[in-house]
Every structure is written in structure tokens, then in C-alpha cells.
Amino acid sequence: MALHAKPVDHLIEALTKLPGIGRKTASRLAFHILRSNLSEAQALARAILDVKEKIHLCSICFNLTDEDPCRICQDENRNRELLCVVEGPNDLIAIENTGSFNGRYHVLHGTISPLEGVGPDDIKIRELMERLQREEIVEVILATNPTVEGGATALYLTELIKPLGVKVTRIAYGIPMGGEIEYSDGMTLSKALEGRREI
């Protein structure tokens, strides 16, 4: 027998599908939404729909954006010779929030992971190589996570990029092994960028 009205149960069930949201948290969120006024609930619903309808990948760097190219790619004040390669949009945001990097980015949208069936063709490596042929990039900073998959992806990219005569560096290991860039503090990320080394 259901404890709540069907719409409340449906909302709780939908919220449990979000990462890190268990049934208890989903229930708390559902009742918060239920207590909020109609305009707040409509604003939340509209924000969710806007993200799904208006966000797409930048045609240059593959970051999430609502305009193409994205604001970072459009920025003429950024160093066009430096390219920072990251696994995902959250990593880009984390590095950008440090304020210590003024180059441009390339978002891979994953890492090479044979155990999960993810190969080089499943992430944005071909697009990265096309950029390197087309743009005058002097240094590629590999800012993949310090995980087995991140390390394997960095090694694979190094082997592809070095023959082009482009300097390849990897961010320093100020980030703990097994940790993720997205969850690192700004100071750690700044130091990791400053201490990058050629590989």
C-alpha cells in the first residue's frame, strides 16, 4: 500500500534516479517542492527543461554551452597557444574557477577504458587531433584525473601528439591519486597547473 499520493510517489521515484540521491533525501526534496509555492516549482521545472532544450556541445572545444562557439572559445583575450585537455565539463569548471589558467580547453567526454568498452573512438580524441592540425597550439596540458583510466588516456594522447612537434605536459600530482579534479580545492588545482611537467 502506497504511503503517499501517487504524484508524490512519482516525484520521489524520479528524484532517486539522480546520482547520490537515496530514497530518504528524495523524500525530503519532494516534500520541500510540495511546500514551495507554485512559481518556485514552475521555475525549477523550467530550469530543468531549459537545460535539456538549450544546452549542447560547443563545436570547437565540446564544452556544454547555450551558444556556439562557447564563451571561452569566443574570448579573444585567452592564450590561443595553450590547450588544456580535460575529461569532462565539471573538470573544466574546476580549473576555470582557480583563475590560474588563461588558455583554451578541449573536453574529451570520458577516458579510454577497455574494461567498460570505451575506446579512443568513443571520446573526442579525433576532434582533438583535428584541432591540433588546424590551430597554432604550442602546448597541450593533459589534465586527466590521476586514475588508471586517466593515466592511460594521457599516455595514449602523448603518443599521438608528440610526433606533431607540440609540447605535451601533464598537470602535477597535487591532486591525490584516485581523486577527481571536479572535487579538488582551488589551491590544489592551481599548484597542480603550475607544477605541470613535460611527458
HELIX and SHEET records of a PDB file:
HELIX    1   1 LYS A    6  LEU A   15  1                                  10    
HELIX    2   2 ARG A   23  ARG A   35  1                                  13    
HELIX    3   3 LEU A   38  LYS A   54  1                                  17    
HELIX    4   4 ARG A   71  GLN A   74  1                                   4    
HELIX    5   5 PRO A   89  GLU A   96  1                                   8    
HELIX    6   6 PRO A  114  GLU A  116  5                                   3    
HELIX    7   7 PRO A  120  ASP A  122  5                                   3    
HELIX    8   8 ILE A  125  ARG A  134  1                                  10    
HELIX    9   9 VAL A  148  ILE A  161  1                                  14    
HELIX   10  10 LYS A  162  LEU A  164  5                                   3    
HELIX   11  11 ILE A  181  TYR A  183  5                                   3    
HELIX   12  12 GLY A  186  GLU A  194  1                                   9    
SHEET    1   A 2 HIS A  56  LEU A  57  0                                        
SHEET    2   A 2 LEU A  64  THR A  65 -1                                        
SHEET    1   B 5 ARG A 104  VAL A 107  0                                        
SHEET    2   B 5 LEU A  82  VAL A  86  1                                        
SHEET    3   B 5 GLU A 139  ALA A 143  1                                        
SHEET    4   B 5 LYS A 167  ARG A 170  1                                        
SHEET    5   B 5 ARG A 197  GLU A 198 -1                                        
END                                                                             
